[in-house]
Amino acid sequence: MSTVTTIASEAATTATKVLPSGPAPPATLVIFGAGGDLTKRLVVPALVHLVQAGKLPDEFAVIGVDHNEQTSEQWRQNLTKITQAFTQAGLDERAWSWLTSRMRYMPGDFTQSETFSRLEKLLAEREEQDNTSNALFYLAVADRFFGPVIEQLGHAGLTRQSDRTWRRVIVEKPFGHNLVSAEALNAQILKVLSEDQIYRIDHFLGKETVQNILVLRFANGIFEPLWNRDHVDHVQITAAETVGVESRGRFYERTGALRDMVPNHLFQLLAMIGMEPPISFDADAVRAKKTELFQAIHPVSPENAVRGQYGSGVVLGRKVRDYRHEPNISPDSATETYVALKIGIDNWRWAGVPFYLRTGKYLSARTTEIAVQFRQAPYALFRDTPVERLPANILTLRIQPDEGLSVSFSAKRPGSEIEIDGVAMDFAYRDYFEPIAAVGYETLLYDCLIGDATLFQRADTVEAAWRAVQGLLDSWARDPAKDFPNYTAGSAGPDAADRLLARDGRAWLPIRADHPYKAIRP
Ligand code: BG6
């Protein structure tokens, strides 16, 4: 979290980290996977936005590395068109020419040491040209290359730092396929790099609204006293998507919704809601609290989990085929495209408060949100009134789309009788703040350049997250689902997910992209 919004109270500044908001220090960004989707759709557009915001220094350069033979000019030309589509509010020609004049391409095989010798020469040229040896290596490559590329960087001496030079590596998701492979990858890369050189990305933390959760919780006096098992009944975390597996069949078929979304993205949301207050925004202070939370998660058992796979249906008015008929998917696939979990956190703050998590492809609406449902008020006072049920207060944090938050509460309907209606106070980002052109990677890239690892995963954090779901992964692998497909594309997911909550006397909030509280009535 690099830039810090002014907080009214002076006292609050002790808890905020004041970091440079100007340009990052001189550096070279080396992108492995320069021809890939991630580079085109997210990394390069984010760089353009950083240029526009004045966050990159004059002494900045990008070296793109990939298997394809092409010239720097061809690489830049290929990127121009696609960047036009992905930068928001149109491509700023000045920013684009500033950036492209600093971009060059180097064809190379990531598994060959010769590639890294050539890279070393290019970095030496950068030293002569801009007097900087700082380098950020971005592994925008398939996960099987993470270990090998880092080993090659190490062999070539490219990860060596000095008093005036830093070398850092960004590792993309997925970080491991399970606990054992995550541990092995950590062990492999920690032979070459020290922990503070490794930036394990989870792009959910690049979302402004996710970062805001900590400020909401800890810079406001009204929430924290209620943020515990005495007042919170349960929490629902939803990441519903209206996309299907699309062209990612090969990856998705061996991954599934649990691995793809839970120990990473959904757990990041869980951490923001559940962690204890860190003593500062320092990377280690924040990451220690997150890790403790993950370590306190009760390993998820199959009885507290529901898996689903979409059948054919209609999503946002479009007819779509079932998962098993998607490209590169087995006709009898047992891969889940939906998962719902009940999670327990064994600590003093949360013992006994269930956290219900759900995510799925091809659901009825696209929405990512967290709903904190508070305990109900005692009913006695209303026994002799027509009020049959008191609605619970719910604080909903809308992560996307329509970023904002709402608090629902009960109000008396005007009239002579005591009748209660559920109403909401709503805050929408767009009503208060100018939208910032962003694809979600801007803060993350800038933070790597200034050396702030707050929003990145530490080795033990990643491992603790895998540990919490490993038993479930094993159990599902041993016992493939027999009822797939079990939800219709365009629906809210499998019926079993409703039963998971019904058994506790609770229900999911509706999945909808607009404000949910209009639907809540006593
Ligand atoms: C990715 C997953 O990490 O996150 C995708 O691999 C998923 O399957 C995506 O669709 C969701 O991210 P966002 O930012 O679109 O909500």
Residues whose N, C-alpha, C, O or C-beta is under 5 A from the ligand:
A	BS01	BG6	D260
